[in-house]
Amino acid sequence: MSKDTDNSNLTADNSANTTSSPSNDRSANNVAPNEVTFALAQSHFLVGDISANADKMRQLAIQARDQGADVIVFPELALLGYPPQDLLLRPSLSGRIKSALSALSDIQDIVMIVGYPHVDHHGTFNSAAILHNGHQKGFYHKQFLPNYGVFDERRYFDKGRNQVLFDYKGITIGLLICEDLWEKSPIADLKQQGVDIIVSLNASPFETGKQDMRKTMLTQRSREHKVPIVYVNAVGGQDDLVFDGGSIVAQADGSIAHEAPRFLDQLMLATLNVDSNTFNTQEKAPLTLSRESEMYQALVVGLRDYVNHSGFGGVLVGLSGGIDSALTLCIAVDALGADKVYAVMMPYEFTSKISLEDAQAQARRLNVSYTVCPIFDAVEGIRHTLAPLFNKSPADTTEENIQARARGVILMALSNKFGHLVITTGNKSELAVGYSTLYGDMAGGFDVLKDVYKSQVYNLASYRNRLEDTPVIPERVITRPPSAELRPDQKDQDSLPDYEVLDGILTLYIDEDMGYQAIVDKGFDADMVAKTIKMVDNSEYKRRQSPIGTKISQRAFGRERRYPLVNKWSINS
C-alpha cells in the first residue's frame, strides 16, 4: 500500500480488500491543510439499543464536524453496546447491524470509525468500520480476544488476522481495538508497515487504579514505537460493570496531550500537525481523582445507570442506622436524586435508640422519604407459626435470621406495590464470609457495596462527609462498633476478626488468588487464615443467589469469580 497524500482522498487497506474513492473537500471549516482534527466520542452506548446508538453516533458526528473535526472515533462495539454477551448469538443481529450502518450513510464530510460486530461467512468479529461520505471504506477485526476476568470474547468472536491502515489527509492511520494495544505485536506490525498514528477503540471497565495502568501502557507503547495514539474509551454503567472514560491522546514521545474527564460523556477534539506528527495539547487537564473519589464515582454511576436504564422510578433502602446502609443511602441520593430514594427503618426489640436517632437524622439531612415500620408483629407471627415445628428447641441464629427475613419481605412488598427497586446494603467482607441472610438482608435487585470491603466502607463514608460542611453521615455511625442488632449487645467482631485483619486476608485470597500458606507467610495468624478461607468457600451458595453490584476491584464476585458450589478442594490439597 502506498501513502496517498492528496487531501481529497481516503484509502483503506484491510484484510478483505483495498478501496479508494474521492471524497468531497470541506469548505465550511477553516482547518489548515496540514492538520487533521480527531474527535474522541467518549459516550455511553446502551447494550442492544442499536437504532438509538446509531442516532447518537449521527448527532455526535454532525456536532464534531461542525466543530471542525475530520475524524470521529467511537468506542469498541459502540453500535451494539458492550458487553453484549449472548445478544451476539441472536440470528437477527447481522441484519440489525447492517441497517444501522446503512442509516449512517448520509453523513458527509467526516470520517467515522465505528465499533460494531461484523458477521459474515467467515465468522463473527469484534470490528471497527471506516465510514466516509456514504461508503464503508474498510474494516478491521480485533486480533487479541481477552478471555480472563470479566471478558468472555472467545465465546463469541473469531480472531482477526490482519493489520488495517488507511490514508487520509497525508497521514497513515492504523486501527486497533482494546486488548490489541495491551499486546506488543499489533502495534509493532503497524509501525513496520509505516503507520503514522494509531487509533484504538476501547471498552475498558473500571477498577481502582485502572487509569494509571492505561496511561503507563500508552506512554510505553507510543514512546517505544515513536507513534501517537488516540485512545477512545466507553463511559457509563452496564449491569455490574462501569466504564470510566478517561480517553487519552498520547504523543509519539509518550507524553499525554489530551485526557478526557472520568465518568462523564465528552466529545474531545485533538488536532494533529501532519508535518511534525504531533498533537496540540489541551489547555487544562481534568482533575486527578483520589482512590476514594474514583471508587465513589464508579458506585454512583453504576447504580444510576442500572436503575434508570432498567426503568425503575426509584429505589428502596432499608436504613438500619449502621454505616453500610448510611453509605448506600448517600450513593443512592447522589446517583438518582433525593426524590427517587425511599428509606425504611424497620426496628425490632434489639434495635438501639442510637440507631433510630441516626437513621432519622441522616434521612432528614439528605431530604429523602423516611418511614418507620416496626417488625415486631411480623417476627412474632412467624415465630408463633414455627413454634410447634421447633419442638421447644433452644433459640439460635434461626430466630435472628427471621428478623432479617421479615425486613426482606417488607421491602419486597413495598417494591411490588410501588415499583421501586430494593437496593441491598451488604459489603464485600460480609458476602465473602457469609455474614448475611439469604432472603433477608440479601433480598433485592442491586447491591451497591457488593465489591466494597468493610474497611473501604469506612474510608468512603469519611470521604463523602468531607465533601460538605455538614456531614451527611452522623459521626457516631462511623465511630461506633458495627452490629447487625439481631440479639442483645451484638457486635460483628463477636463472630468475625477485626475488619482490618479480615479484609487483609480476604484481599489476598479473593483479589490476588493467594493460597493458605502464601497468606500465612504474609504474617497472618494460621488459624485465622484457615477459618476465613473455610467461611469464604462455604458461602459460595449464598453469593450465587445474591444481587449484582458494581465491580470496582481487581476481582469481584459474580462474572469475574466463579467457583463450583459442590467441590472437595481444601486448603490442604
C-alpha positions, 0 to 999 in steps of 0.5 A: 500500500502506498501513502496517498497524500492528496487531501481529497482522498481516503484509502483503506487497506484491510484484510478483505480488500483495498478501496479508494474513492474521492471524497468531497473537500470541506469548505465550511471549516477553516482547518489548515491543510496540514492538520487533521482534527480527531474527535474522541466520542467518549459516550455511553452506548446502551447494550442492544439499543442499536437504532438509538446508538446509531442516532447518537453516533449521527448527532455526535458526528454532525456536532464534531464536524461542525466543530471542525473535526475530520475524524470521529472515533467511537468506542469498541462495539459502540453500535451494539453496546458492550458487553453484549454477551449472548445478544451476539448469538441472536440470528437477527443481529447481522441484519440489525447491524447492517441497517444501522450502518446503512442509516449512517450513510448520509453523513458527509464530510467526516470520517467515522470509525465505528465499533460494531460486530461484523458477521459474515461467512467467515465468522463473527468479529469484534470490528471497527468500520471506516465510514466516509461520505456514504461508503464503508471504506474498510474494516478491521477485526480485533486480533487479541480476544481477552478471555480472563476476568470479566471478558468472555470474547472467545465465546463469541468472536473469531480472531482477526488476522490482519493489520488495517491502515488507511490514508487520509489527509497525508497521514497513515492511520492504523486501527486497533481495538482494546486488548490489541494495544495491551499486546506488543505485536499489533502495534509493532506490525503497524509501525513496520508497515509505516503507520503514522498514528494509531487509533484504538477503540476501547471498552475498558471497565473500571477498577481502582487504579485502572487509569494509571495502568492505561496511561503507563501502557500508552506512554510505553507503547507510543514512546517505544514505537515513536507513534501517537495514539488516540485512545477512545474509551466507553463511559457509563454503567452496564449491569455490574460493570462501569466504564470510566472514560478517561480517553487519552491522546498520547504523543509519539514521545509518550507524553499525554496531550489530551485526557478526557474527564472520568465518568462523564460523556465528552466529545474531545477534539485533538488536532494533529500537525501532519508535518511534525506528527504531533498533537496540540495539547489541551489547555487544562487537564481534568482533575486527578481523582483520589482512590476514594473519589474514583471508587465513589464515582464508579458506585454512583454511576453504576447504580444510576445507570442500572436503575434508570436504564432498567426503568425503575422510578426509584429505589428502596433502602432499608436504613438500619442506622449502621454505616453500610446502609448510611453509605448506600443511602448517600450513593443512592441520593447522589446517583438518582436524586433525593426524590427517587430514594425511599428509606425504611427503618424497620426496628425490632426489640434489639434495635438501639435508640442510637440507631433510630436517632441516626437513621432519622437524622441522616434521612432528614439531612439528605431530604429523602422519604423516611418511614418507620415500620416496626417488625415486631408483629411480623417476627412474632407471627412467624415465630408463633407459626414455627413454634410447634415445628421447633419442638421447644428447641433452644433459640439460635441464629434461626430466630435472628435470621427471621428478623432479617427475613421479615425486613426482606419481605417488607421491602419486597412488598413495598417494591411490588406495590410501588415499583421501586427497586430494593437496593441491598446494603451488604459489603464485600467482607460480609458476602465473602464470609457469609455474614448475611441472610439469604432472603433477608438482608440479601433480598433485592435487585442491586447491591451497591457495596457488593465489591466494597470491603468493610474497611473501604466502607469506612474510608468512603463514608469519611470521604463523602462527609468531607465533601460538605460542611455538614456531614451527611453521615452522623459521626457516631455511625462511623465511630461506633462498633458495627452490629447487625442488632439481631440479639442483645449487645451484638457486635460483628467482631463477636463472630468475625476478626477485626475488619482490618485483619479480615479484609487483609486476608480476604484481599489476598485470597479473593483479589490476588488468588493467594493460597493458605500458606502464601497468606500465612507467610504474609504474617497472618495468624494460621488459624485465622487464615484457615477459618476465613478461607473455610467461611469464604468457600462455604458461602459460595451458595449464598453469593450465587443467589445474591444481587449484582453490584458494581465491580470496582476491584481487581476481582469481584464476585459474580462474572469475574469469580466463579467457583463450583458450589459442590467441590472437595478442594481444601486448603490442604490439597 
